[in-house]
């Protein structure tokens, strides 16, 4: 038995959804957060060579690496989550 993706009505394909990238996470004390100024550094929990997570509408759908595209940041996808079973929810407040 093969699993087939249900057909998506064409009218739904034009709906815009929020897309965000997560480079990493960090926790800090409220006092430290209030002391943030231009030039402040925030250490993240991820090494530069680790993949960035891609979220659409709050759900992780892919991973990739940051690249430059005509002078702007871009993302080259290295992994796409397959089907609903491979999509993980973003922890609330972290995406």
C-alpha positions in Angstrom: 0.0 0.0 0.0 1.5 3.4 -1.0 0.8 6.6 0.8 -0.3 9.4 -1.5 -0.3 13.1 -0.6 -3.9 14.4 -0.9 -4.5 16.9 -3.7 -4.3 20.5 -2.6 -6.9 22.8 -4.2 -5.2 25.4 -6.4 -6.9 28.3 -4.5 -4.9 27.3 -1.4 -1.5 27.5 -3.1 -1.6 31.3 -3.1 -2.0 31.6 0.7 1.0 33.4 2.3 2.5 31.7 5.5 5.1 33.1 7.8 8.6 31.6 7.2 11.4 32.0 9.8 14.9 30.6 10.2 16.4 29.6 13.6 20.2 30.0 13.8 20.2 28.9 17.4 18.9 29.6 20.9 20.0 31.2 24.1 18.7 31.9 27.5 19.5 34.9 29.6 18.5 36.6 32.8 16.0 39.5 32.6 18.6 41.9 33.9 21.0 40.8 31.1 18.3 41.2 28.5 17.5 44.7 29.7 21.2 45.6 29.5 21.4 44.7 25.8 22.7 47.5 23.6 24.0 47.9 20.0 27.2 45.9 19.9 26.1 43.4 22.6 26.9 39.8 21.7 24.6 36.9 22.4 26.1 33.4 22.3 23.9 30.8 20.6 23.8 27.0 21.3 24.8 26.1 17.8 28.1 25.9 16.0 28.4 27.9 12.7 28.7 24.7 10.6 25.5 23.2 12.0 22.4 23.5 9.8 19.8 26.3 10.3 16.2 25.2 10.9 13.4 26.5 8.6 10.0 27.0 10.0 6.8 27.7 8.1 3.8 28.7 10.2 5.6 27.5 13.4 6.5 24.0 12.1 10.0 22.9 11.1 9.9 21.9 7.4 13.6 21.9 6.5 17.3 22.5 7.4 19.9 24.2 5.4 23.1 26.3 5.3 23.4 30.1 5.1 24.8 31.4 1.8 25.2 34.8 0.1 22.9 35.5 -2.9 23.6 38.7 -4.8 24.8 40.4 -1.7 22.0 39.2 0.5 21.6 36.2 2.9 20.1 33.1 1.5 19.6 29.5 2.5 20.6 26.4 0.6 18.3 23.6 1.8 20.2 20.4 2.7 17.2 18.5 4.2 13.5 18.7 3.7 11.2 17.0 6.2 9.0 14.4 4.4 5.3 14.5 5.2 3.6 15.4 8.4 5.4 12.8 10.4 8.7 14.6 9.8 7.5 18.0 10.7 8.2 19.1 14.2 6.5 21.9 16.1 8.6 24.8 17.2 8.8 25.2 21.0 6.5 28.0 22.0 8.3 31.3 22.2 11.5 30.1 20.5 10.8 30.3 16.8 
